Amino acid sequence: MLKKKLTQLAFIVWMLALPIIVVGEDNLFTIKNGKKSGQLTTFDLVTKEKAVEIKPGERKVLVDYNEPGIINRLWMTVSGWFWRHWEADQPNDPTVLKALILRIYWDGNDYPSVEAPIGDFFGIGLCEYKHYMSKYLGMSSGGFYSYFPMPFSKVRIEVENMHETQNSFVFLNANYESLEKLPDDAGRFHCAYSAGTKEGQEELPVFETKGKGHFVGCCLSMQSRQPNYLSYLEAPEYIYTDNQGTEPTIVGTGLEDYFNGGWYFRDGEFYGELHGVPVKDALRSTIAMYRFHEKDAIYFNKDIKMSFINHRPSLPFKYSSTAYWYQEQAVPLPYPLPEKDKLIDWYLIRDTDHQSIP
């Protein structure tokens, strides 16, 4: 009898050790009915050209699609930020990553719900390319990617080149799921850009909007003029929901604490699935950070505002940020893009040229 019970117990333990498989939407092996996939691309089937050349001052439409669906992966790359062995006499300037402006329009609107420099949209606003990978955004060995799902009834994607002299070839592939009709609760994806120079204790605005939705993350690049200075990280987050910015709903303990670090990111650069620090250069007082919210998404029913505010003495700093959220309807963005002569605005830009021939 004891041997039988031990055998049964061993079987139960073995069963509990097996992976738990739940049949559902997220399993790769589940056969789904009625699904259709497509890809929006800059590749031209007629000319066989892969990319769209955008010269200084030009603004071009890369995608114009008028049926409902959900973009589940957006990949891009651009030329101009590294020396090209196949065009050795052509100039290159990494600030093109700040001067190429990505705009996405949903549902036939005449205003964008995504507007940001390409470098900033994909996580680093410092006019440099840095390999890093997260669940939703990244720069991976020459490419730029986003896995934020983006529902649409119609979609138009544009890129404008605001650089003075640098042309760029822009490549794009956007995988989407085609639908006859979007779910009624499908929110629209938004990305707001904010940038400027602030006094030490001056408010750093990340984004604000009116309506119903949820905030899912932000990327923030910062820099001070004085070397070895990171005291601008003393600024905790202030998040106001459904009270027109009168009383913070969420307050933190420090800027690096919001990004899940501590002590000015004491152990340096890292990148994780939902948070990371792709760039930390203490000597040049320069940093780039990201954090995404899943189960900790911040919900709002009427309005939301987010800022970082430093209450300690601090030197002036420069910053650029991108905020990401979903809202019931596509709405105009809260802040205008900086003027062209203010778009590239750092105390210094690091020399980060890249090997041309792999």
Backbone hydrogen bonds, N-H to C=O, Kabsch-Sander energy under -0.5 kcal/mol:
donor,donor_aa,acceptor,acceptor_aa,energy
5,K,1,M,-2.3
6,L,2,L,-2.3
7,T,3,K,-2.0
8,Q,4,K,-2.4
9,L,5,K,-2.6
10,A,6,L,-2.6
11,F,7,T,-2.1
12,I,8,Q,-2.2
13,V,9,L,-2.5
14,W,10,A,-2.3
15,M,11,F,-2.5
16,L,12,I,-2.4
17,A,13,V,-1.4
18,L,14,W,-0.7
18,L,15,M,-1.0
21,I,19,P,-0.7
22,V,20,I,-0.6
23,V,21,I,-0.6
27,N,24,G,-1.4
30,T,27,N,-1.0
32,K,30,T,-0.5
36,K,178,S,-0.6
38,G,176,Y,-2.4
40,L,174,A,-2.8
42,T,172,L,-1.9
44,D,49,E,-2.7
45,L,43,F,-0.6
48,K,44,D,-2.5
52,V,170,V,-2.3
53,E,51,A,-0.5
54,I,168,S,-3.2
55,K,53,E,-0.5
57,G,161,N,-2.8
58,E,55,K,-2.6
60,K,159,V,-2.5
62,L,60,K,-0.5
62,L,157,I,-3.0
63,V,157,I,-1.6
65,Y,155,V,-2.8
69,G,152,F,-2.4
70,I,177,E,-1.8
71,I,150,M,-2.4
72,N,175,N,-2.4
73,R,175,N,-1.3
74,L,146,S,-2.7
75,W,173,N,-3.0
76,M,144,F,-2.5
77,T,171,F,-1.4
79,S,169,F,-1.3
85,H,83,W,-0.6
87,E,84,R,-1.2
88,A,85,H,-0.7
90,Q,87,E,-2.1
93,D,80,G,-2.9
96,V,93,D,-2.0
97,L,94,P,-1.9
98,K,95,T,-1.5
99,A,95,T,-1.5
100,L,96,V,-1.7
101,I,99,A,-0.7
101,I,160,E,-3.0
102,L,100,L,-0.6
102,L,116,A,-2.9
103,R,158,E,-2.6
104,I,114,V,-2.0
105,Y,156,R,-2.9
107,D,154,K,-2.7
109,N,106,W,-1.9
113,S,104,I,-2.5
114,V,104,I,-1.3
115,E,191,C,-1.5
116,A,102,L,-1.9
118,I,100,L,-2.6
119,G,97,L,-2.6
121,F,117,P,-2.9
122,F,118,I,-1.8
123,G,120,D,-2.1
124,I,119,G,-2.1
132,Y,139,M,-2.4
134,S,137,L,-1.2
135,K,273,E,-2.5
138,G,145,Y,-1.6
139,M,132,Y,-2.0
140,S,143,G,-1.3
141,S,139,M,-0.7
143,G,140,S,-1.4
144,F,76,M,-2.5
145,Y,138,G,-2.5
146,S,74,L,-2.1
147,Y,136,Y,-2.7
148,F,136,Y,-0.6
150,M,71,I,-2.6
152,F,69,G,-2.6
153,S,154,K,-0.5
155,V,65,Y,-2.8
156,R,105,Y,-2.0
157,I,63,V,-2.2
158,E,103,R,-2.8
159,V,60,K,-2.2
160,E,101,I,-2.0
161,N,58,E,-2.8
162,M,99,A,-2.9
162,M,160,E,-0.7
167,N,165,T,-0.5
168,S,54,I,-1.6
170,V,52,V,-2.7
170,V,168,S,-0.6
171,F,77,T,-3.0
171,F,169,F,-0.5
173,N,75,W,-2.4
174,A,40,L,-3.0
175,N,73,R,-1.8
176,Y,38,G,-2.6
177,E,70,I,-2.3
178,S,36,K,-2.6
178,S,176,Y,-0.6
179,L,68,P,-2.2
186,A,183,P,-1.8
187,G,185,D,-0.9
188,R,327,Q,-3.3
190,H,325,W,-2.6
191,C,113,S,-2.2
192,A,323,A,-1.8
194,S,321,S,-2.1
196,G,319,Y,-2.0
198,K,317,F,-2.9
200,G,314,S,-0.6
202,E,199,E,-1.8
204,L,308,F,-2.8
206,V,306,M,-2.6
207,F,306,M,-1.3
209,T,304,I,-2.2
211,G,302,K,-3.5
213,G,300,F,-2.6
214,H,326,Y,-2.1
215,F,298,I,-2.8
216,V,324,Y,-2.5
217,G,324,Y,-0.9
218,C,291,R,-2.1
219,C,322,T,-2.3
220,L,289,M,-2.6
221,S,320,S,-2.8
222,M,287,I,-2.6
223,Q,318,K,-2.0
224,S,285,S,-1.5
225,R,316,P,-0.5
228,N,282,A,-1.1
228,N,283,L,-0.8
229,Y,226,Q,-0.5
229,Y,282,A,-0.5
233,L,230,L,-2.3
234,E,231,S,-1.7
235,A,232,Y,-1.0
238,Y,307,S,-3.2
239,I,250,I,-2.7
240,Y,305,K,-3.0
242,D,303,D,-2.7
246,T,243,N,-1.4
249,T,239,I,-2.5
250,I,239,I,-2.1
252,G,237,E,-1.7
255,L,233,L,-1.7
256,E,233,L,-0.9
258,Y,254,G,-1.8
259,F,255,L,-1.2
260,N,257,D,-1.8
261,G,256,E,-3.1
266,R,262,G,-2.0
268,G,265,F,-2.3
270,F,277,V,-1.3
272,G,275,H,-1.5
276,G,290,Y,-2.0
277,V,270,F,-3.0
279,V,288,A,-1.1
281,D,286,T,-3.0
285,S,282,A,-1.2
286,T,281,D,-2.2
287,I,222,M,-2.3
288,A,279,V,-2.5
289,M,220,L,-2.6
290,Y,276,G,-2.1
291,R,218,C,-2.0
292,F,274,L,-2.9
293,H,216,V,-2.5
297,A,294,E,-1.7
298,I,215,F,-1.8
299,Y,297,A,-0.7
300,F,213,G,-2.5
304,I,209,T,-2.2
305,K,240,Y,-2.0
306,M,207,F,-2.7
307,S,238,Y,-2.2
308,F,204,L,-2.0
309,I,236,P,-2.0
311,H,309,I,-0.5
317,F,198,K,-2.3
318,K,223,Q,-2.9
319,Y,196,G,-2.1
320,S,221,S,-2.0
321,S,194,S,-3.2
322,T,219,C,-2.2
323,A,192,A,-2.2
324,Y,217,G,-2.9
325,W,190,H,-1.7
326,Y,214,H,-2.6
327,Q,188,R,-1.7
328,E,212,K,-2.5
333,L,112,P,-0.5
342,K,339,E,-2.1
343,L,339,E,-0.8
343,L,340,K,-0.9
344,I,340,K,-0.5
345,D,343,L,-0.9
352,T,350,R,-0.9
